[in-house]
Amino acid sequence: MANNTKWRSVFRPSLFYNKVALVTGGGTGIGRSIAIELAILGATVVIASRDVDRCLSAADEMNQEIQQASISRVEMRDDSRGRW
């Protein structure tokens, strides 16, 4: 776990070590902040968003500030019915 001066948490650093967190809306705003917080606390974070570019941007920030992040696209939409 990286020692990070930009992000600080009130929780102990290893609180979510060996845990996986799925953060919906993790590409922007509160969801992005939650994803970063969970990663700082040791979680493997899965960022879910309809906008892949926002996910890439959030993962890039996490890679620079905290730990390695990887990206993969997951399509939740049922195209046959035209809705989520």
Buried (B, 14 or more C-beta within 10 A) or exposed (E): EEEBEEEEEEEEBEBBEEEEBEBBBBBBEEBBBBBBBBBBBBBBBBBBBEEEEBBBBBBEBBEEBBBEBEEEEEEEEEEEEEEE
